[in-house]
Amino acid sequence: MPLDKYSAANKANWNDRVPIHWDSDDYNIQQFIDDSNYISDIVQFDVDREELGDVSGKSLLHLQCHIGHDTLSWARLGANVTGVDFSDPAIEACKKLSVLSNTPGEFVVAELYDSPRVLSGRQFDIVYTGVGAICWLTNIKSWAEVCAGFLKPGGTFYILEIHPMAWSVSQDDHGDQLLLDWPYFESAGPQGYEEDTSYAGIGKVSHTQQFNTPHGFGEIINALIQAGLVLDFVHEHKVAPNKILPMHVTAGKGLWKMPEGREYDLPLMHSIKAHKPE
Ligand SMILES: C[S@@+](CC[C@H](N)C(=O)[O-])C[C@H]1O[C@@H](n2cnc3c(N)ncnc32)[C@H](O)[C@@H]1O
């Protein structure tokens, strides 16, 4: 399926980020390889809060799996994992990480909306998607239909994502003020911008153009309901895995939070668990 101009630009940008992220401290790839007990910070976040629950023996599909350290963390917790991503170098990195870390996983190149065709109607016990994923997608209703379609009856959907309100706030330094800078609702459409760096903090990309589409919290939740899923919980979190705002301070375990006294001003991440009726 040919990519639209937004996805084509994003794919070139993500291809450039793969070697940068592989070498960055953010992704701890060497530690993942050296220590068979190591779990990524993002998956550890779920484990610490018992959000997704026991995955052992279950088939788990990770949508937009990037270089696979979260996917393979679920494998280390006992899941039979399949990761999909539209970036060929990202999927190559996943396969390499799987071999080097001796952690089994299946990895497939597929654009999100085309992935049901590529995986030819397969269904899974768990569909998982993680931080920094859905902002790259233009249509949240179609995304939710893809997620629901991949689930077996009775299967579990789980997402942990940056909160749309946190995306809406200006990431420039405005002292102690929070300023709105970015649209909140999907109807604003894809928002183009140029950036030659990545959040991992090192290296430069040559394909600098990117398009993010906002999705409001209600739009995400309603898309899942309309796709036929039944909500188990909707959580809003006061921590994020990246230093989104200059005012953020460390919260330990690779997480960041609002400074003392401002913890109640802004949700930074959300997580949603839902299931497909039998
Ligand atoms: C920030 S990563 C999310 C994964 C994980 N949280 C992480 O940080 O490694 C975003 C991923 O989405 C992928 N992606 C973006 N748009 C996509 C699309 N339309 N179809 C499939 N993958 C896509 C990118 O290649 C990238 O690997």
The ligand as a Gaussian input file, in Angstrom:
#p B3LYP/6-31G(d) Opt

LIG

0 1
 C        8.425000       6.350000      19.602000
 S        8.313000       4.869000      18.710000
 C        7.160000       4.047000      19.721000
 C        7.734000       2.785000      20.317000
 C        8.313000       2.825000      21.683000
 N        7.505000       3.499000      22.646000
 C        9.705000       3.370000      21.700000
 O        9.925000       4.470000      22.199000
 O       10.618000       2.686000      21.246000
 C        7.290000       5.269000      17.288000
 C        7.370000       4.175000      16.210000
 O        6.240000       4.325000      15.350000
 C        6.631000       3.921000      14.049000
 N        5.625000       4.454000      13.115000
 C        5.301000       5.743000      12.886000
 N        4.298000       5.824000      12.001000
 C        3.962000       4.556000      11.675000
 C        2.997000       3.984000      10.804000
 N        2.161000       4.766000      10.091000
 N        2.941000       2.639000      10.696000
 C        3.793000       1.837000      11.408000
 N        4.745000       2.322000      12.244000
 C        4.824000       3.667000      12.379000
 C        8.035000       4.483000      13.909000
 O        8.789000       3.830000      12.913000
 C        8.600000       4.262000      15.305000
 O        9.343000       3.092000      15.361000

